[in-house]
Amino acid sequence: MAAVRPRTRPAALAAPARPMIVAHRGASSTVAEHTLAAYEVAIDGGADALECDVRMTRDGHLVCVHDRTVNRTSDSRGVVSDLDLSALDQMDFSSWHGTLPDSADQLVADNPYLAGVSPDRLEGGGVLTLELLLGLVRDAGRDVRLLIETKHPTRYAGLVERTLVDVLARFGLAGRPGPPASLRQPADPDSPVVVMSFAPTAVRRVKLLAPDVPTVLLLDRFLPLRRDGLLPTGVTIAGPGLHLLREDPGYVERAHARGHPVYVWTVDRPADVDFVLDLGVDTVITDRPVEVAAHIARSVG
């Protein structure tokens, strides 16, 4: 009988000199989330990466919407998976966030109200498709990574990840096709795209379909199996919420000991930024990418 080779644990990670700064749904503290303008502001403000959520429409398109419904983020109502792309494109996703200025003249004048916002978006803007966002990243003029979260549960189940990989492949971002010879095959650390989900089955699908694309298991609570830094086979990155690190600051060290980078969400306040910097996290996901980038620059140089 052949000898069983022991499994080797990945090398432990050291804390980075500076974490990657990710714009959560774009610069969503100042511009309506998941709009092209929100991502333009984040890129112009120096974010290292962008984050988006994707859901599938009734006619098979991936759109950047966080909630199951459009009720909160548009001027309409309905369930995303019940709507086709043409219906979503008639809705206004760009004006829900803020209030109008005191004078209509400010809508056409050169003033801070328009800072970072493309004028055509002020007339309302339909839903942002993943393909349009990928085009923005491609044309950014510098390297910008994209973190894509697939939302579950959904009626379309694994079709979401399959469609996502197909879209990435059309942009040349999917790497080698799967399945890999082993789920332990390392992903490409330089991949411009990372896929995330709270659903272990979703990130496993991505590993099988596009093994070069790194995956993040998002965590909103610590199950006993996860508390020591262990992740499902094939998942390379841990994605805990800030509240979990507040409850258990030692988690970052344990995840690093297992070779797993830590991407923490959602970190906006200066005190929270300082807290996660002290822990040595690898990535900070924030609604305030411009302010957080400036704060980190002052802190770490």
N, C-alpha and C positions, 0 to 999 in steps of 0.2 A: 504493500500500500504506500502510495506516495505521501511524503511528509506534508503536513499542512503548514503553509507559510504564514507566520504571524502577520496580522494587519499592522501597518505602520501608521502612527499618528502624524499628521502634517506638522511641520516645524512651527514652534510658537512664534507669535507675532509681537513685535515691539510697537509701542504707541507711535503714531506718525508725528513728524515735526509740525505738520499743519493738517487738519482734517479737510476733506472735500466738502464744499458748501453746495447744497442742493436746494433749488427753489421749489418749494412745495406747491404744486398746482400753479407754478409761476410766481411772480411777486404778488402773492394773493392777499397780502395785508393792505395793499394800496390800489390794486387793479382787480377787476372781477376775475375770479379763479377760472382756470382752463380756457382763457381767451388768448388769442394771438398776442394782444397787447400786453398781457401779464407776462408772457414768456419773453417778449421783446425787451421789456423793462428789466427782467432778470438777466438776460444776456448782456444788455448794455451796462448793467450794474456790476458785472464781473462774476456772476455765479459760475461755478465749475460745472454744474450739471443742473438739469431740469427734471422734475418729477411730474408724472401725470397718471391719472386713472383711466382705464378703458372699459367700456361696455359695448355690447353688440346690439345694433339696431335690428329691427324686424327683417330688413333686407340684407343683412350680413355685413354691414360696415362697422368698423371700430371707431367710436367717438369718445372724446375726452369729457366724461361726466362722472363725478364722484358718486352721487346718490342714485338709488334705484329709480327715482323719479326726477323730473325736471322742475318740480314745484319750487324748490328753494332758489335755484340758480338761473331761472329764466322768467319770462313774462307769461308763461303758459303752464299747463298742467299735463300730467300723463306719465306713464311708465316707459322708460327708454326702450326696453325690449319689445314694447307694443307698437313703437313708432318707426316709420321708415325715415331714411336720411332726408328726403325732400321735406317732410313735415318738420323735422328738427331744424332744418336750415331756415325755416320761416320764423323761428322763435328768436327772441332777443336774449342772448346770454351775456351781453356786455354792459348793461346799465343797472343791474340790480344792486351792485356793491355800494355805490356812493349816492350822494344827493346832487342835484343840479346846482350850478353856480347861481349867484344872486341875479346876474344879468345874462340874457341870451347872447349879448355881445361877446361874452367870455368864451363862448363856444367856437368862435372864429378868430379870436385875438391870440397873439403870441403871449401866453401867460402860463403860470405853473399848473393851472387846471388841465392843460393839455400835455404836460411833461410826460414823455414816454408813451403817449397814446397816439396811434395812427389815426388821423382825422376820419378816415372812412369807417372806423369802428364806432364812432360816435353816433352814426345813423342806425345803430343796431347791428348785431352780428349773429349769424346762425351758429350752430354747434361747430366746435372745432373737431375736425377729424384727425385721427392719428397720422394719416398721410401728410396732411398739411403741416402738422407739428414736426414731423421728420424732415420735411422740406426746409422748414425754418432752421433746424439744427444743422442740416447739411450746408446751408448757405450762410452760416453765422460768421464766417471769416476767421474762426479760431476753433480749437477743439472744445466741444461741449458734449458731455455725456447725457444720456437720457435714461432715466429710471422709470419703468413702466409697470404699474400695478394692475393686475387683472382682478376684477371684483367678483367675488363668489359669496353665496350661491347664486346661480343664474340658470334660467331654463335651458341655456345653450351649452352648459357644462364645458367639456373639452374642446368644443368647436371654437371657443374664444382663443385658447392658446394656439390651436392649429392655424387659425386665421392670422393671429399675431405673427407667428413665425413666417407665414407666407408673405405678409406685408414687409417684414424685416428683410426677407430674402430679396424682394424686388428692389430694395434700397441697398443691397449688398452688405447687410448688417447681421445676417443670421449665422455666419460662419459655416463650418462644415455641417452637412445634413446628418441627422441621426438615423437610427439609434447608435449610441456609442457602444464600444465593445464592453465597457463596464461603466456603471454609474459613478465609479470613483475616478473616471477620466477627468483630469482638471479642466476647468473652463479657461477661457482666454482672459487673463487679468487686464489686458489692454482693450477689451471689447468696448466699443462706444455705447453699447446698450446693455442694461441690466434689467432683468424681469423680477418683479416682486409679487408676493401674494401672502395673505393670511392662511390660505388653503394649501397644505402640504401636497395634495394631489395636483394642484395647478403647477407648482414649481417642478414637480417630478415630470409632468408632461413636457415642460419646456426643456428639461435636461434630455429627455428621450428624443425630442424633435430637433433641438439645436444645442448640442452638447457644449459648444464653445461659448454660449451666452451665460454669463454668471447669473446666479439666482439668489434671492434674498427671501428667507422665511420671516415674515412680519409677525411680531409677538405683541399681543395686548394683555397677556397673562402668562405666568410661568407654570407650566405643567411640571410635575416632578422630573420627568425625563429631560426637560429643557433647562432646568435651573443650573446644571453643572456645565452649560455651554455646548452640550451635544446637539447636533442638528441632523435631520434626515440625510441618509446617504445621497450624495450628489449635490446637496445644497451647501454652498460655501460661505454664505454671509448671514449673520444674525441681524435682525431688524427690530430691536425692542423699542417700545414706547418710552418716553422720558420718565413716565410715572414708575415704570418697572426699575429703572436705574436708581431712582430716588429710594425705592423700597429695598433694593439690593445692589449697592454700588460695586460690590465685588464681582458682579456678573461679567463686566468687561474684561477683567483679568482672566477669568476662567475661560471665556470664549477665545481670547487671544492665545491662551495656553493650548487650546485645541486647534489653533491655526485659522480661526474664523475672524475676519474683520467684523466690526460692529457699526451698523448704520442706525443712528438714533433719530426718532421723530417725536414730536414736532417741537423744535427748540427756538424760542423767540425772544425771551427776556434775557438781558445781559447776565443776570445771576445764574440762569440756567445754562447759558453758553459757557460761563466760567466753570460751572460744575462739570459739564461733560468734557471740557478741555482737560481738567484735572484728572478725569478718569482715563483719558487717552483714547477716546473713540476715534474711529477712522473717518466717519462721515456725519455731518450735521445737516439734517433736513429741516428747513425752516420756511415759514411764511414771509420772513423778512430778510431775504438774501443780501440785499445791499447793506442794511444796518449790521447784520451779523458778520458779513465779510469785513466791514470796517472795524468792528469790535475785535475780531480775531487777529486782524493785522496789527492792531495796537497791542494785543496781548502776547503774540508770538513773534511779531516782527516779520 
